[in-house]
């Protein structure tokens, strides 16, 4: 129910096509029904981490004062029609 995120990891695997960009949109839903989004993009395999205080992917963009995180969803899209890229998302945090 109550979740305080510490890190969100987005793992891009598989095979990227020539010039391909994959964008994963993270959507945080809060206890008051509002949402916030953040895009994580990649052009090659690897792990991108959303962290507290990070200059590129700040976790602060997915946290809101006075409410708690009830859900985090991820949706990925590719810049090309047929992609061999896989995406997995994991969240580490504290809850009650």
N, C-alpha and C positions, 0 to 999 in steps of 0.2 A: 504494500500500500504506500508507505512513505519511502521514497528513494532519494538518496543523495549520491549522484554520480561522481566517480573519481576519474574514470577514463573510459572513453569509447574508442574501440579499435575497429578500423575498417580494413579488411584484408582483400586485396585485389589479386586474383590468381588466374590461371589459365593462360591463354595466348592473346595478346593484343595485336590487332591488325595494324597495317601501315597507317599512321596518322590518327589512330583511334584515341578518343578520350572517353572515359567512363566517369559519369557523375552520379554519386550516391547522395540523395537528399535525406537528411535526418530530420524527423519531425518530432519534437517534444510536445506532449500534451500534459497540461497541468490540472490540478484539482479544481480550479475555477473555470475550466473549460476552454481556456485560451491555449494557443500554440505558438511555438517558435521553430524556425527551420534553419538548417545550415547545410551547405553543399560541400562535399568532399570529392575532389577530382583526382584522377590518375591517368597517366599515359603509359605506364609500365607496371609490372607486378610488384607487389610489396605491401607493407602495412603502413597506414596513416593513422596517427593517434590524435584524438581530440583531448587536450590536457588543460588543466588549470594554468592560467598565465601564459599559455602558448601564443606566440605572436601570429602564427599562421592559422591555427585551428583552436581558438580559445573555447574551452568548455563553458566559460561564463556566458557565451551566446545561447546556451541551452538550459540555463538555470534562471529562475525568477524568484525574487524575494517574496516571502509571505505565503507561498503556496508550495505544494510538493508535486513532483513528477509522477504522473500516473501511468504514462505509456511513452515508449520511444519506438518509432517505426522508421524503416529504411526502405527507400525505393531507388533503384538504379536504372540508368539509361545509358546507351552507347551513342556515339556520334556516327556510327556506321550501321547499315541495315542488318548485317549478320555478324554477331560477335561471339568469340570463344572465351570471353572473360567471365570469371566467376567472382562473386562478391559475398563476403560473410561479415557480419557485424556482431560485436560483443560489447557488453556493458559491464563494468565492474563498479559497484557502489555499495552503499549501506542502506538498509531498509528496516522497517518495523512492521 
